[in-house]
Amino acid sequence: MDKTGYIVSASSEYGPRYLAYKAVDLGNVEWATNHVNNNFWFTVKCLEKVRVWKFTATAFNVPKYELLSWRFEGSNERVGWITLRDEFNYTIGPTVEQIDVNT
């Protein structure tokens, strides 16, 4: 849990500098997997139910670390995950992108 009360977790973290909660901590926005480049995940449990309509994402400024194919899902209480956006060959690179989702 980070200092805001959100519960943040990930399938992999690359050491203390790149812990999952840092991806949602303004001013400290780096999370990285421990050399995992496919089938990894990141979750944020909100304090109350919310409607997600967009998110921001970016990749490291290194070509091999771009996000190429990805899926954004939502769930109530981590049961019955629903795909909100699913992309194949849609690259997220080193520039911050605002991405709309289907809700």
N, C-alpha and C positions, 0 to 999 in steps of 0.2 A: 504494500500500500504506500502511495506517495503522500506527501504532506497535505494534499487537497482532500484526501479521503477516497479517491478513486483507487480501485484495485486493478493493477496493471500486471500482466504476465506475458510471457513469450515462450516459445518452444526452445529457444536458444538465445544466449547472451554472450557477447564477446568481452568478458572481463568487466571490472568495475567502472570503467569509463563509458561503456556502452550498454548499461542496464536498461531494461524495457521501459521503466517509468520515466526515463529521461526523454523519451519520444513525445511525451505529453506535458513536459515541464518547460514552460516558456523560458527562453533564454538558454536552455540546455537541451537542445533538440536532437540528440544523437542516440540511436539504438542500432545495434548491429548484431547479427548472428555470429556464432563461433564457427565461421567458415562453412555454414550451411547455405547452399545456394538454390535449393528447391524444397518444396513441401514444408516450409516453416510458417509459423503463425504468431500473431500478436493480438492480445485482447485488452479491452478496457471495460471494466464494470463500472457503470455510472452510478451515482448516488440515488438517482430516481429514474423512472422510465423517461426516455427522450425519443424524439423523432429525428433520426439522422437524415439529412438531406444533401450533405456534401462533406468532404474531408480534404485535407491537404496531405501531400506526400512529396518526397524527394528522395533521390538516391545519392550515394557518395559521388564525388566528382572524379570517378574512375570508370572508364567504359565497361569493364567487366562486372561492375556492381550495379548496373542499371536494372530496374525491374522491367521485365519484358512481358510476361504473361502472369496475371494475378487475379484474385477474386476478393471482393469485399462482402462480408456477411454480417448479419445482425441476428440477435436472439434475445428472448426474454428468459432470464435465469439460466442461460447457457444450455437451453433445451430447444430443439427444433430450429436449427440454424436456417436462415433464409438468405439466399444470394441476392444482394442488392446491386452488385455490379460484377461482371465477369468478363475479363478481357484476355484475348490471345493476340500476341504481337502488337500490343499497345505499350510503348516504352515510356516509363517514368524515369527521367534522367536527373541531372544535378540541379535543375531549376525547380523551385517550388511550384507545384501545380494544385489548383483547386479542382476537385473532381466531383461532379454531381452523381448522386446515386438514385436508384429507383425505389421510392418508398410510397 
